[in-house]
Every structure is written in C-alpha cells, then in structure tokens.
C-alpha cells in the first residue's frame, strides 16, 4: 500500500466521487466517515461538500503524511455493510467503479469485500474503462432470463455475488406463487404446484413417462436451487458461504434455466 501515490489530483478525484452531489455519501455520512477514520471535522464553510471533504482530508494528511489515512477513508466509504438495502446498490456501484478508475492507474482496485488490493496496473484510460465495465459485459454475454437480469444485475456488477445469487433464487418461489396463487416456500410450494396428480402448473400434457419425467425434473430443479442457494444462504452468514464470480455465474445460469422452464408451464384451471 505504501507504493500507492496519492497526489493532490487523485485525492481530489476520490473526494469528488465519495462526496458526489447526486450519488455520493450525504453530509452526515461524510462527517461520520471522518470521525471513524480519526479526521477532525472542520466546520469552515466551503463552496460545496466535495471541497469541504477534501479540505478536511488535506489538513489531516499534511499532519500525518500517511497513505493509510486514504486507505481507511476509501475502505470505510465503500464498506459493503453500508449498502445492504437494495435501494443502495446503485450508489455502491457508483462509488466502487468511480474510485477504481483512479486506483487502477496505480495498480490497485477495490475488491468485492470493499478492500483495496493490488492488481495489474492499467496503462491508459481506455483500459480503465474496459476493466471497470468488464463485469457488466460478462453479465450481458450470458443471455440470462429477464427475471435474473432484473433481480441480480446490480448486485453482480457491484461484486456482490452472494446477494446476486440469493435475490435471483428468491425470485423463483415468488414466480411460482404468482402463477398459482399458492402460499409457502421451498419444497412444500414446489411439490404442491407440480404434483402429477393434482397440479397447479404443468410443463406438458403429462401423458407419457417422458413427459412426466420432464415435468418432475423441473420440480426437482426448483427444489435443488432452493436447497443449494436460497435455503443455505438464509441460514448461514455470508462469510460462511463465500461466492466467487465463477460460482455466481454458474448459479445464475441454473436459476435462469429454471425461470425459462417456468415460462413454458401452463396454469391448470381449477374449479
């Protein structure tokens, strides 16, 4: 970390991102951030909160000349715990992507845990843009079901792989409940919805053994996804079930396949 060079231009750029008027932290959040990082709050008036935030950091840096100060500021600003609510994920992506554009030019980046780590140094701005937007391009390339895109795209792009899989897997139960009017979740819901004797949903006519196997296979797939991703995550801490990017893409592909199976189902009319 000591090799990272925070000149004034980089510090100003990072302050502009963290204190951005539309997408950055609020004034009260910035004051709390400074307090947590041991930076005195300077009440002097500045033209805007970005300039005020920079002035506070510059004053502390002039005293300490420590790069660890900026490491603390950045990692606290993008701590994933700040952004657990879904409506804050867009803000998280804005902060991480913006700061990474500055860090990549020095050979560093913010990882999915919100920590600054070494990486291959970007040679120019074109490479910076490509690498920052790499996750989105990779996600788009998968041709996921629209429901997976709606439920998981923001989380995946921001590096929140655990949340991306969890939100997408929850969507399957919701979809089945919406189609059938049933309540419940998991195995109880899927077994009732896809019963071969009194089904609420049918994948085909259920007239041949092959058709019944296909129908039961979709039910089994839904159960498996619930057990592997939804139920497991609901009962374990995030740290107990680390999800990397490759595993997330595999899981989302499986969930996408299940959604496409539900698209082919017909709702059975009931008296």
C-alpha positions as CSV (number, residue, x, y, z in Angstrom):
1,X,0.0,0.0,0.0
2,X,2.9,2.3,0.6
3,X,3.7,2.2,-3.1
4,X,0.4,3.8,-3.9
5,X,0.9,7.5,-4.7
6,X,-1.9,9.8,-3.7
7,X,-1.1,13.1,-5.3
8,X,-3.5,16.0,-4.9
9,X,-5.3,15.3,-8.2
10,X,-6.0,11.7,-7.2
11,X,-7.2,12.8,-3.8
12,X,-9.5,15.5,-5.3
13,X,-10.9,12.9,-7.7
14,X,-11.6,10.4,-5.0
15,X,-13.2,13.1,-2.8
16,X,-15.4,14.2,-5.7
17,X,-16.7,10.7,-6.1
18,X,-17.3,9.9,-2.4
19,X,-19.0,13.3,-1.9
20,X,-20.7,13.5,-5.3
21,X,-23.9,15.6,-5.1
22,X,-26.2,13.0,-6.6
23,X,-24.7,9.6,-5.9
24,X,-22.2,10.1,-3.2
25,X,-22.4,10.0,0.6
26,X,-24.6,12.6,2.4
27,X,-23.1,15.3,4.5
28,X,-24.0,13.5,7.7
29,X,-22.4,10.3,6.3
30,X,-19.3,12.2,5.4
31,X,-19.0,13.6,9.0
32,X,-19.4,10.1,10.4
33,X,-16.8,8.8,8.0
34,X,-14.3,11.4,9.0
35,X,-15.0,10.7,12.7
36,X,-14.5,6.9,12.2
37,X,-11.2,7.5,10.4
38,X,-9.9,9.9,13.0
39,X,-10.1,13.0,10.9
40,X,-11.2,16.2,12.7
41,X,-14.3,17.8,11.4
42,X,-13.5,21.3,10.0
43,X,-16.7,23.4,10.3
44,X,-15.3,26.1,7.9
45,X,-17.6,26.9,5.0
46,X,-16.6,25.6,1.6
47,X,-18.2,26.1,-1.8
48,X,-19.7,22.6,-1.7
49,X,-19.4,19.4,0.3
50,X,-16.8,17.9,-2.0
51,X,-14.4,20.8,-1.4
52,X,-15.2,20.7,2.3
53,X,-14.5,17.0,2.4
54,X,-11.2,17.4,0.5
55,X,-10.2,20.3,2.9
56,X,-10.7,18.1,5.9
57,X,-8.6,15.2,4.4
58,X,-5.9,17.5,3.1
59,X,-5.5,19.1,6.6
60,X,-5.1,15.7,8.2
61,X,-2.8,14.4,5.5
62,X,-0.5,17.4,5.9
63,X,-0.1,16.5,9.5
64,X,0.5,12.7,9.1
65,X,1.7,12.2,5.5
66,X,0.2,8.7,5.7
67,X,-1.2,6.9,2.8
68,X,-3.0,4.6,5.3
69,X,-5.4,7.6,6.0
70,X,-6.8,7.4,2.5
71,X,-6.9,3.6,2.6
72,X,-9.1,3.9,5.7
73,X,-11.3,6.6,4.1
74,X,-11.9,4.6,0.9
75,X,-12.5,1.2,2.6
76,X,-14.9,2.7,5.1
77,X,-16.7,4.7,2.4
78,X,-17.4,1.5,0.4
79,X,-17.8,-0.9,3.3
80,X,-20.5,-3.3,1.9
81,X,-22.3,-3.2,5.3
82,X,-23.3,0.4,4.4
83,X,-25.2,-0.8,1.3
84,X,-27.2,-3.9,2.5
85,X,-30.5,-2.3,1.4
86,X,-31.3,-3.0,-2.3
87,X,-32.0,0.7,-3.0
88,X,-28.4,1.5,-2.1
89,X,-26.8,-0.9,-4.5
90,X,-26.7,1.6,-7.3
91,X,-24.8,4.1,-5.1
92,X,-22.4,1.3,-4.1
93,X,-21.6,0.6,-7.8
94,X,-21.1,4.3,-8.5
95,X,-18.6,4.7,-5.6
96,X,-16.7,1.5,-6.3
97,X,-16.5,2.0,-10.1
98,X,-15.6,5.6,-9.8
99,X,-12.8,5.1,-7.2
100,X,-11.5,2.0,-9.1
101,X,-11.0,4.2,-12.2
102,X,-8.5,6.2,-10.1
103,X,-6.9,3.2,-8.4
104,X,-6.4,1.1,-11.5
105,X,-3.9,3.6,-12.9
106,X,-1.7,2.9,-9.9
107,X,-2.2,-0.9,-9.9
108,X,-4.8,-1.2,-7.2
109,X,-8.5,-1.8,-7.0
110,X,-11.4,-2.3,-4.6
111,X,-12.3,-6.0,-4.4
112,X,-15.8,-7.4,-3.7
113,X,-15.1,-7.3,0.1
114,X,-14.6,-3.5,-0.1
115,X,-10.8,-3.7,0.5
116,X,-8.0,-2.2,-1.6
117,X,-5.8,-4.9,-3.1
118,X,-3.0,-4.9,-5.7
119,X,-3.9,-5.7,-9.3
120,X,-2.3,-5.3,-12.8
121,X,-1.8,-1.6,-13.4
122,X,-3.9,-0.1,-16.2
123,X,-1.8,1.6,-18.9
124,X,-4.4,4.1,-20.1
125,X,-8.0,5.4,-19.6
126,X,-9.3,3.1,-22.3
127,X,-8.1,0.1,-20.4
128,X,-9.5,1.5,-17.2
129,X,-13.0,1.9,-18.7
130,X,-12.8,-1.6,-20.2
131,X,-11.9,-3.2,-16.9
132,X,-14.4,-1.3,-14.8
133,X,-17.2,-2.3,-17.1
134,X,-15.9,-5.8,-17.5
135,X,-18.4,-7.4,-15.1
136,X,-21.4,-5.8,-16.9
137,X,-20.1,-7.0,-20.3
138,X,-19.6,-10.5,-18.8
139,X,-23.1,-10.5,-17.3
140,X,-24.8,-9.3,-20.5
141,X,-23.0,-12.1,-22.5
142,X,-24.7,-14.8,-20.5
143,X,-28.2,-14.1,-22.0
144,X,-29.9,-14.6,-18.7
145,X,-33.6,-14.8,-18.3
146,X,-35.1,-11.2,-17.8
147,X,-36.1,-12.1,-14.3
148,X,-32.4,-12.9,-13.4
149,X,-31.3,-9.6,-15.0
150,X,-33.9,-7.7,-13.0
151,X,-33.1,-9.4,-9.7
152,X,-29.4,-9.9,-9.8
153,X,-27.7,-7.5,-12.3
154,X,-27.0,-4.6,-9.9
155,X,-25.6,-6.9,-7.3
156,X,-23.4,-8.9,-9.7
157,X,-22.0,-5.8,-11.3
158,X,-21.1,-4.3,-8.0
159,X,-19.3,-7.5,-7.0
160,X,-22.0,-8.6,-4.5
161,X,-22.1,-12.2,-5.8
162,X,-23.6,-13.7,-2.7
163,X,-26.5,-11.3,-2.8
164,X,-26.9,-11.7,-6.6
165,X,-27.5,-15.4,-6.3
166,X,-29.7,-15.1,-3.2
167,X,-32.0,-12.5,-4.8
168,X,-32.3,-14.4,-8.0
169,X,-33.1,-17.7,-6.2
170,X,-35.8,-16.0,-4.1
171,X,-37.5,-14.9,-7.4
172,X,-38.3,-18.5,-8.4
173,X,-40.6,-19.1,-5.4
174,X,-42.2,-15.7,-5.9
175,X,-42.9,-16.5,-9.6
176,X,-44.5,-19.9,-8.7
177,X,-46.7,-18.2,-6.0
178,X,-47.8,-15.5,-8.5
179,X,-48.6,-18.1,-11.2
180,X,-50.6,-20.4,-8.8
181,X,-51.9,-18.3,-6.0
182,X,-50.3,-20.7,-3.5
183,X,-48.5,-19.6,-0.4
184,X,-45.5,-21.2,1.2
185,X,-41.9,-21.6,0.0
186,X,-39.4,-24.2,-1.0
187,X,-40.2,-27.9,-1.3
188,X,-43.7,-27.6,0.1
189,X,-44.6,-25.0,-2.6
190,X,-42.9,-26.8,-5.5
191,X,-44.3,-30.2,-4.6
192,X,-47.9,-28.9,-4.5
193,X,-47.5,-26.7,-7.6
194,X,-46.0,-29.5,-9.7
195,X,-48.0,-32.5,-8.3
196,X,-48.6,-35.0,-11.1
197,X,-52.0,-36.0,-9.6
198,X,-53.4,-32.5,-8.9
199,X,-51.0,-30.0,-10.4
200,X,-51.3,-26.2,-10.4
201,X,-48.7,-25.9,-13.1
202,X,-47.8,-28.4,-15.9
203,X,-44.8,-28.3,-18.2
204,X,-46.5,-30.6,-20.7
205,X,-49.6,-32.9,-21.1
206,X,-48.2,-35.5,-18.6
207,X,-49.4,-38.3,-20.8
208,X,-46.2,-40.3,-21.3
209,X,-43.5,-41.3,-19.0
210,X,-41.1,-39.0,-20.8
211,X,-43.4,-36.0,-20.3
212,X,-43.9,-36.9,-16.6
213,X,-40.1,-37.2,-16.1
214,X,-39.6,-33.8,-17.7
215,X,-42.3,-32.2,-15.5
216,X,-40.9,-33.8,-12.4
217,X,-37.4,-32.8,-13.4
218,X,-38.4,-29.1,-13.3
219,X,-39.8,-29.6,-9.9
220,X,-36.6,-31.3,-8.7
221,X,-34.5,-28.5,-10.2
222,X,-36.5,-25.9,-8.3
223,X,-36.1,-27.8,-5.1
224,X,-32.4,-28.2,-5.7
225,X,-31.9,-24.5,-6.3
226,X,-33.8,-23.7,-3.1
227,X,-31.6,-26.1,-1.1
228,X,-28.3,-25.1,-2.7
229,X,-28.7,-21.3,-2.8
230,X,-31.8,-19.9,-1.1
231,X,-32.2,-22.1,2.0
232,X,-28.4,-22.4,2.6
233,X,-27.9,-18.6,2.4
234,X,-30.9,-17.9,4.6
235,X,-29.4,-19.9,7.4
236,X,-25.7,-19.1,7.1
237,X,-23.6,-16.0,7.4
238,X,-22.2,-14.5,4.2
239,X,-18.7,-15.3,5.4
240,X,-19.6,-19.0,5.8
241,X,-20.6,-19.3,2.1
242,X,-18.1,-17.3,0.0
243,X,-19.3,-17.0,-3.6
244,X,-16.7,-16.0,-6.2
245,X,-17.6,-14.7,-9.7
246,X,-17.3,-18.1,-11.5
247,X,-19.6,-19.8,-9.0
248,X,-22.1,-16.9,-9.1
249,X,-22.3,-17.1,-12.9
250,X,-22.9,-20.9,-12.8
251,X,-25.6,-20.5,-10.1
252,X,-27.3,-17.7,-12.1
253,X,-27.2,-19.8,-15.2
254,X,-29.0,-22.6,-13.4
255,X,-31.6,-20.2,-12.0
256,X,-32.1,-18.6,-15.4
257,X,-32.7,-22.1,-16.9
258,X,-35.4,-22.7,-14.2
259,X,-37.1,-19.4,-15.0
260,X,-37.2,-20.3,-18.6
261,X,-38.8,-23.6,-17.6
262,X,-41.5,-21.8,-15.7
263,X,-42.2,-19.7,-18.8
264,X,-43.1,-22.9,-20.7
265,X,-45.6,-24.0,-18.0
266,X,-49.3,-23.7,-18.2
267,X,-51.5,-22.8,-15.3
268,X,-54.1,-25.5,-14.7
269,X,-57.7,-24.1,-14.4
270,X,-59.3,-25.0,-11.2
271,X,-63.0,-25.0,-10.2
